[in-house]
Amino acid sequence: MSSFVGVLVSDQWLQSQFTQVELRSLKSKFIAIKNQNGKVTVGDLPPLMAKLKAFSDKLNDEEIRRVLGESNSDFTNEIDFEGFLKTYLDLQSRDTAKAGNSKHSSSFLKATTTTLLHTINDSEKASYVAHINSYLRDDPFLKQFLPIDPSSNALFDLAKDGVLLCKLINVAVPGTIDERAINTKRPHLLLGLISQIIKIQLLADLNLRKTPQLVELVEDNNDIEELLGLAPEKILLKWMNFHLKKAGYKKTVTNFSTDVKDGEAYAYLLNVLAPEHCSPATLDAKDATERANLVLDHAERMDCKRYLSPKDIVEGSANLNLAFVAQIFHQRNGLSTDNKKISFAEMMTDDELISREERCFRLWINSLGIASYVNNLFEDVRNGWILLEVLDKVSPGSVNWKQATKPPIRMPFRKVENCNQVVGIGKQLKLSLVNVAGNDFVQGNKKLILAFLWQLMRFNMLQLLKNLRSRSQGKEFSDADILSWANKKVKNSGRTSRMESFKDKSLSSGLFFLELLSAVEPRVVNWNLVTKGESDEEKKLNATYIISVARKLGCSIFLLPEDIMEVNQKMILTLTASIMYWSLQQPVDEQSSPSPAASSRGASPEPSIDSTLSPAATAISDGSPSPSPSPSTNGTPSLAFATTPGSSPGLPANGSLAPDTTAPPKASLSPSLSGEDDSSLAAEVSNMTIDDADSDTTTSAPLVDDAASDTAISSSQVEKEDTELQSEL
């Protein structure tokens, strides 16, 4: 059985410096040069390196050539892929040194993705270690490895296979990862990732839904819109200044570094929140380090754990100071419990379905890699700017930026202009926007915003499938193609289940999607962990497992278990399309074909995929029992569908999959025909008749496959399905 393990490098340290997405991208560029010249020499590298995004704005061809000349006397020498990667890292380290990154270059407040390099700060590492020791010390698996010694590199050794990170994510957002899907056979990741996970945990309650008492921070109910649109760390600053003003502090704290390094703001804050523990000596102290030490003593008397040192306060460590203030907020926020104000805040909470869809589209937008970051969907899109950024990603070149106004926008008509352009582009993309005007977005019409974003996400999804390897030969994709593909994929794997539509109630058990995941990668599902999906509890377990398994493959997942259990038509479509997108990216010769004998009931399973992967790629399920997942799953997506048509999200950073498992308790499996199935997709689509005058993706002719007639979909059924979807928009 062949295995899909991504790009492997023999040097484990070298492999750990890159994600699979980066390795795949660099490998493709390296091969492109090799195909042109037959081999790659040192002299071929300067023009290639100069075009890479990492160096294009910093190093030119001549500078790169000079750097390479220092370690390579002969530019005609051939270089292999690992040598290319080492050269890349060498150039990157030189560029970093040239830029003069400061000791505290990493920051919680930067809304950017984790880069290849992260400056290791000993104080931050010690703080994160203390946090991990505190929150995970009772974990059944990790307690044998804890506590971690902050003075050693034990943190990086323990985190190398991903188990610690998975556990930490579930502490931050309970239920994000189904722990049954984690391989705990044996537990180096960047501090930046750990800091981001801890940040999510510490700032989780800084919103009106979790803490309605935050309404006290605004004087007028009209200002609540502003509060809703603020990032959690900005709300924390607003909360801090609210109490400092009451305490008589004359300055305004605008950051968690220079504005708090003298310790005075902390002294005032703690005195107003916990006056019973205050000491006049804190404000009377002349030395900043002495005052910082007194502040931490005060905080300890409030039961705030001492994760940072006086030195961290004095040096203005933004990460650690943010964590310290967030901890104070959790311990004692000092906000009013006025029932009238709290009731007003609770009235603003959305119903559950709207809340779930808001979360889905927010995660999708943030995964696209646009410059802006969405904290509150309904508030952040009202000026139209973020919607224009999304449209420019989904349909490059469609936005006229000269006619757009970037926030902050003071004049209301500028927001309307932005939103009018959004509507205009939407109509060009043939989205359903009858009687919709830009002002509807400015007014924050929730149903309209959700309907528009659903159409946009669906458009993006279908375009990606259409452009992927030109399998569709330029033909338009529709929901019917996705449905037909899923049914054929499951049937060709030897199973009999199928879905009639994306609202088929039988999907609530989760079994179809587990069979679909097993069909695209036979080793990814451990059938010993799958329930019958009869009770709500069993359905929840299966749905949670589906999401974790799909994410582990590298699928872009934005839905929740409840969406599967309730068969949310829109979310079911996105789940199926994401699995299809991942599957179609896999080379045919790398797609696995399970042996009928090995897959039948009672047969011995194929060797575990663990045996074929590098040690770093082992954060996978081993079938061992684990606690049931938390009832709520609010995980973030691993990857976007794509930011550019045709791009490949690849595998997760560790390139891991689940081990091979026994087949479900059904009929024996027949050999997978995945290669034939995928290659027939283009022919199937080319035989379709597309009705451009109708809805953007509605088919006017049935999909017929002589080899699998039972998966064909009648035109009336497809049209009914699309009509019902469009009616919601």
N, C-alpha and C positions, 0 to 999 in steps of 0.2 A: 504494500500500500504506500503510495507516495504521500508526502506530507507537505502542507503549505506552511512554511515557517518564516517567510519574509526574507530579507537580506541578512545573511550571516557573515560575520567576520571572525577569522580565527583568533585574532587578538581580542580577548574578552574586555580588556580595559578600553581598547579603541571602540569596540561595539557599544560600550556603556556611555560613550560621549555623544551618541546620536540617537534620535528616535527612529522608528521604522519609516515614518513618513520622510524624514530627512535622508535616510540611507537610500530609499527607493528613488528619490529625486536625484541625488548625487550619482547613483549608479546609472540611471538612465542617461545623464549628461556624459558620464565617463564612457559608456558604451557607444554613444553617438560619435564621439571623437574616434574611438577605436574602429568603428565601422567605416569611417572616412579614410583613415590612414593605414588600417591594418594593424597598427599598434599605437600605443600612447607613449610619447616621449616627454621628458621634462620641458622641452621647448613648446609643447602643445598646451601646457597648463596656463601660462599668463593670460592669453586672450579668453580662455574659458573662465578662469577665476575672476577676471575683471567684469564679466557679465553677471556673475552670481550676485544675488540680492545682498548677501552679507558684506560684499566688498565694493559693489558698483559705485556707491557714493563716497567711498573712503580711500580706495587704492586704485590707481590706474595701472595700465598694462606695464609701463616702464618700472613703476615701483615694485610691482609683483615680480617682475623679471630680476630686479636687483636683489630682492630678498631670496629668491630661489638660487641665484648665483652664489650666495654665501655658503650654501651647503651642497651645491651641485656644480662641479667644474665643467662637466660635459652635458650640454642640453640635448644631445642626441641619445642619451641613455634612456632605455625603456623603463616605464614605471607601471606598477600594478595598481589595482584599486585601493589596496590598503595603504600604499605609498601616497596615493592621491588624497586619501582621507587624512593622513598625517600631515601632509602639506597644507591642507585646508585648516586643520587645527592650529598649525604653526602660524599661518597668516592671521588667523583670528586672534590668537594670543598676542601677536605683535600689534595688531590694530587696537586691542583692548588696552595694552600698555601705553600705546601712543595717545589714546583718548584720555588716559589718566583717571580711570574709574576710582571713585572714592571708596573708603572702607565700608560705607553704608550705602552702596549702590543699589542694593535690593530694597524694595519698599512695598508694604502692603497697599499703599495708595496708588501705585501704578496700575492702570487698567490695561495691562499688556500681558501677552502670553509668556510663559517661562521660556527663557532663551537657553542656548547651549551652556553659557557660563553664568555662574552665580558666585559672587564673592562670599566666602565663608566667614561669618562673624562669630567668634567664639562665644560672645554673650548671647547672641540669638540661638546658637546651637544649644547652649546650656539651658536656656529658657524653654526651648521646644522639648528637650529631653525631660525636663521637670514636668512639663505638661503631659507628655506621653506616659511617664511613670505614674502620674497621678490618676489619669483617666483609664488606663489600660492595665493597671496592676492586677486587677481581678479577672482579666480575660482568661478563660479556660486554657487557651493555647499559649498566649504570649507570657503568662505569668512565670513560666519557666525561664524566660529570657530577661525578665525585668527584675530589679531596676537597671536601667542603662547607666553606665558611667559617663557623665558629660565630658570628662577630660580625655576620653579615648574616642576612637572612631567606630565604636560599637553600634552607634545609631545607623551608620551607613551600611555596615555589615548586616544588620538585622533587617534593613529596608530593601535589600538588593533584589529579593524575589517578589516584592509587592504585597506580601501578606500584611505587614505592619501598616502600609498605606491604606489597604482595603479596610482594615479594622479602624483606622483613624478617620476615614471618610464616614464610616457608619456611626462613629461617635458624633461627628459634626452634623450629619443629616441621617438620622436613624433609618435603616431599611434601604439605603441607596443601593447597596450590593447584597445580593442573596449570598449569605455566607456558605451555603451548601456548594456554591460554585467556586469557592476559593480552594486552591491546593495548599494544604498545610503540611506537606511532607517535610519541609524545612524552611523556617523563615530566614547599588549606590545611587541613591537618588538625590537630587538637588534639594537644598534647604528651602529654595523658593517654593517648591511644590508643597512641602510640609507646612510652610508658613501660610500658604493660601488655604489649605484645608483647615488649619486652626482658626484663621480669620473667619471662614464661613461659620464655624461653630460659635465663636465669640460674638459675632454680629447677627446671629440668627434671629434674635428677639427685637432687633431695632427696626420695627415696622408697626403700623397701627393694628395689623391683624393680630400679632402676638402680644403687643403691649399697647392697648388702646389709651392708656394713661398719657401717652406721648402727645395727645391733643393739647395738653397743658402748655406745650412749648409755643403754641401760636395764640395770638391775642384775638384774632378774628377768624370766624369759620371759613372765610374766603381764602385764608392763607393755608388751609389744609391741603389745597392742591399742590402748593409748593413743597409742603412736607412730604406728600406722597411721592413726589418726583426726586427726592434727595436720595443719594447713595447712603447705605448704612453708616459709613464712617463720617459722612457729613452730618447725619442726624446725631451721631455721638458728639461731634463738636458743638452742635446746636444745644444739645442737652447740657454739656459741660458749661457753656457760656450762660445758659439760663440760670444755673445755680451759682455761678461766679458773680453774676449781676446781683443776685439776692444777697450774696455774702459781702458785697461792697468792693469787689475787685474791679479796678478801673480799666484794665486792658481787655482786649478781645483775643481769645486763643484761636488762631487760624490754622495751626498745624500741630502735629504731635512730636515735633523736634525742637526747633529753636525757641518756640513760645513757651515751652514747659521745662526747659533745661535748668532754670534757676530754682525750680521747685516751689515757687511762690503760688502759682495757680493751683497746684496740688494741695498745698496747705489750706488755702481758702476753701477749695472744693470739699475736702474731708471734714473741715470744721463745720460746714453747713450741713453736711450729710450725717455726720456722726459726732455731734458736739460733746457727747458724753466721754469720748476718747481724746478730745483735743488737748493740746498742750501749748501754752503761750510761747514756750521755748522754740517751737517750730518756726514761727514768723520772726522771732528775735534773733535766730541764728544768722551769723554774718557769712559763714562759709557755705557755698552751694552744696558741697558734698555732705556736710553735716546736716543741712536742712533736708536733703534727699533721704538721708538715713532716718531722720525723725518721721518723715512722711511715710516711709515704708513700715516703720514701727506702728504708726497710726493705722495704716491699712491692715496690718496683721491683726490688730485688736478688733477689726471689723470682719475677721475671718477671710480676708483676701490673701490667697497664697502668694508667697514671695518669689515670683518667677524672675524678677529683674533685680539688679543691684543698684546702689546709689550712683555708681559710675555710669550705668546705662542711662539714667535720667540726666546726669550732668553732660554727657556726651550727645544727648538728643537723639537716641536711637528711635527712629520713627516706628519701626515694627513693634518693639517691646513696649513703648509708651502707649501705642494704640491698644495693645493687648491689656495693659495695666488699667487703662481707663474703662475698657469694655468690661473688665472683671469687676471694677467698682460699680458700674451700672448694674450688672447682674446681682451683685450682693445687696446694693441699696440704691435704688434709682431716685428716691426722694420725691417722686411725683404724686400728684393729688389722686385720691380715690373718689373724687366727686362723681357720684352716680350719673348726674345729668350729662357731664362731659363724656364720660365713658360710654354712655348709651348712644350719644351722637356718633362716636367713633365706630361703635359696633354696627350702627345702621349702615355704615359705608361699606361693610364687608360684602363681597360678591357671593353669589350662590356658587355651589361647589363646581358645577360644570364649567361656568365662565372662568372660575379661578384656575381650573386645570388647563383650559385652553389658553388662558393668558400665560401660564407658565410654559406651555409647549412652544408658543410662538416667541416668547421672550428668549428661551434657550436657543431656539433656531436662529433668531436674529444675532444673538451674541456669538453663535458658532460660526457665522459667516466671515468674521474677521474684519468687520467694518470699524472705522475709527471711533465711533461713539459706542457707549455701553448702555444697555437698557436695564434700569433698575425697576421701574414700574411702567409696564407696557402702555397702559391707557393714558398716562400723563406724559410719558417721554415722546410719544409719536405725534402729539397734538400740534407741534410747530412744523411738522412735515419733513424736517431735515433728515431724521433717521430713516423715514420711509424712502426718501430719495437715495440715501446711501444703500439701502437694501435693494432698491430697483437697479441701481448701478452695478451691484454685484450679480443680481439675477439676470439682468439684460445689459451687459456692458455697453456703454456709449449712448444709452437711452436718455440720460439726464442732461439737460442744458444747465450746467452749473453757473453760467453767467446770469441766469434768471433766478437763481436760488439765493436765499439769505441764510447765513450760518448763525446759529445761536451764539450768544444770547440775543433774542429778538424782542425789542421793546414795542415796536409798532404792530398791532394786531393784524393789519392788512398784509404784512409781510408773511405771516404764518399762513394766511389764506392763499397767498400767491404760491407758496411752497406746496400746499396741499392741492391746489388746482393743478399744478404740474404733475403731482402724484396721480390724480384721477386721469389726466390726459394720457400719461404713459400707460396706465392700467388698461385704458380702452384700446390703445395701440396693441397691447399684448392680448387683446380679445377677452379680457376679464369681464365678468358680468357686473356692470356699474350703472345700471339704469336708475335715473333720478338721483344719482349721488353727486354731491358737490364737495369742493374742498372744505367748505365751512363745516360740513358734517364731521370731518376729522378734527377740526379745531375745537368743536363743541364737545369732543370726547364721547361720541356715540359708540358705546362699547360693542354692541352687536354688529354694527357696520365695520368697526375696526377689525373684529375677529373674522368676519366674513371676508373682508379684503385680504387679510394676511393668510387666511386659509387658501384662497385662490392663488395667491402669490407663491406660497410654499408648494402647492400642488403643481403649479406651472414650472417652478424650478426643478421639482422632482422628476417630472415627465421629460423636461429638456435634458436633464442629466442622463436619463436612461436612453433618450434618443441619440445623444452625441457619443455615448460610451462605445468606443471602438467601431463606430459606424455600423453597429449590428443591425440597426433599423433601416439602413440604406437611405437615410434622409426622410423616411416616413414619420408621420406624427405618432406619438405614443398616446394611449388612452388608459383609463382605469381598467378597461376590459383586458388589455394586454397583460397587465400586472396580475389580474385575477387568473387568467388563463395560464400564465407562466407558473404561478404558485401551484395550481392544481396539477399541472403536468409534471412539475418537479416532484411532488409528493407521490404521484402515481408511478413515475419511473423508478422511484426508490423501492417499489414493491408494496406500498401501503395503499389502503383503500379509502381513507378519509378525504374529504374535499369540502370546499366552502362554496355555497351557492352564490353568495354576494358578500360584500364587506359589512353587512349588517346581519349575517347569518348567526342566529342565537346559539348555535352549537359551538361557535368559536369561543364562547365564554369559559369553556373547560380548559382552554389553552392547549389541548392535545394536538390540534392541527398545526399550530405554529412550532411546537416542539418537533413534530415530524418534518416540517418544512426545514427547520434549522438542521436537523439530522440529515436531511436529504442534500443540503448544500455542503455540509461538512460532517460526515458520519460519526466523527469522534467527539463532537462538541457536546452532545447531550448524554448525561448519565441517567439512564432510564430507571435506575434504582431509586432515584430521588423524585420521580414523577408520580403524581397521584392520579386517581381516576377522574378528578375534576367534577365530582358530583355535588358536594356541599360547597358553601361559600368559602369555608376555610381552605378546602382543597383547591378551589379555583384560584384563591389568592396566592397560595404556595406556587402553583404552576405559573401564574402570571408573573410573579416576582422572579421566578427562575428563568422564564423566557427573556425578560429584559436583561438580566445579568449575562446570560449566555450570548445574546445578540450583541451586547456591548463588548463582550470578550472577543468576539470575532472581529470587531471593528465597525459594526453597523452603527449608523447614527440614530440614536433612540431618544425621543423626546416625550414619550407617553408614560403614563403611570399604570400600575397593575389594575386600578379601577377601570381604566379605559378598555382593557381587555375583558375584564369581568362583565362590564356593562355593554360590551360590543359597540363602543363609540365608533361610528362608521368612518369618520374622518381619520381618527387616530389609527384604526385598523389598517386603513389604506397606507398611511405613512410607514407603519411597521412593515407591511408586506413589501412595499417599494424599497425600503432600506435594505432588507434582506436580499431582494432581487439585485439591487445595485452592487452590493458586496459580491454576490455570487458571480455576476457577469464580468466582474473585474479579474476573476481568477483565471489564469491561463488554463486551457483545456487539459494540457498534459499534467497539470498540478492538481486537478480536481480528483478527489479520491473516489474509488469505485469499490464499495464493500463486497467482499466475497460472499456469495449466497450461503456457503457452508458455514463460514465464520459468523454470519449474522443471524443464523437461525436460532430458535429457542434452544438453550442448553449448550450451544457451541461455545468454545473458548473464544474470548474476544481477541482482536488483533493486539499487538504490543502497544502499550501506552505511548501516546505522543511525547510523553516526558522523555522517553529514551532517545528521541531524535532531536531534541531541542538543546540549546545551550543552557548552562546553569542559570543564566539570568532570566530565561523565559519559562518560569515555572509557577507563576501565580494563577493556577488553574485548579479545577475540581479533581479531587482524588476519590470522591464517593464516600468520604468519611462522614459520619453523622455530625451535625452541628445544630445549634439552637435555631428555632424557627425565626424567620425574618420578622422585623418589626411591622406592625400593621400599616405604617405610612412609609411610602417610598417617594422621595423627592430628589432623586439623583440628577446630576447634571450630565449632559451628553458627553460622550468621549470624542466624537468627531462630527464635523458638519457634513451635510450631504456632499457639498463641494462649494468652493468659492468661485471656481471657474469651470465651465462646462468641459467635461472630459477628464477632470483631475481625479486623482485616486487617493482616497483617504488612507488606504493601507491598513496595517494591523496596529494594535495598541503598541505602546512604547516597548513593552517587553516581548512582543511578537508571540504571545502565548495563546494556546488553545486548550480546551479541556482534553482529558485523556480519552482514549477509546473506551466505550462502555458497551454493556450488553444491549441487545435490541429490545424494543418494547414487547410486552407479552401479546404479540399478534402473530400473523402469518409470517412465514419465512420471507426474508427480503430477497428480491431479485437484484442482479447487478445494476449499478447506477448507470444511467445513460445520459449523465450530465453534459458530456461533450456534445452529443447529438441533439440534446434538448436545447442547449444554448445556441448552437449554430442554426437550428431550424427557426429561431425567433425572427431572423431577418426575412426569411421566406414567408413566414406567417404574416408578418406585418406588411410585406410588399403586396400581398394578395388582398389587403383590406381596401375598402373604398372609404375615403375620408370625406365627410361632408363639412366643408369649411363654412358654409352658410349657416350651419347649425351651431351648437355650442362648441367651444374650442376643442374638446376632446371626444365628443360623442361620435360613435361609429354608426354608420348607416347600413352596414352589411355584417352578417354573422361571421364569427371567427370559426373556421372549420379546420380540424386537423384529422385527416383520415387515419393517422396512426393512433390517435387518442380521441375518438369522437365523443367520449363521455365527458371530456373537459370543454367541449365547445359551448359557447354562450350565445344564446339567441339574441338577435338584434333588438327585439322588443324588451328583453330583460335588461340589456345594456342601456337602452334609451331610458327605461324606467328608472334605473339606478342613477344615471347621470342627471335626469330631470329632478329626482328627489334631492340630490346633492345641490344642484343649482337653485332649487326653491329655497334652501336655507340661506342663500347668499343674496 
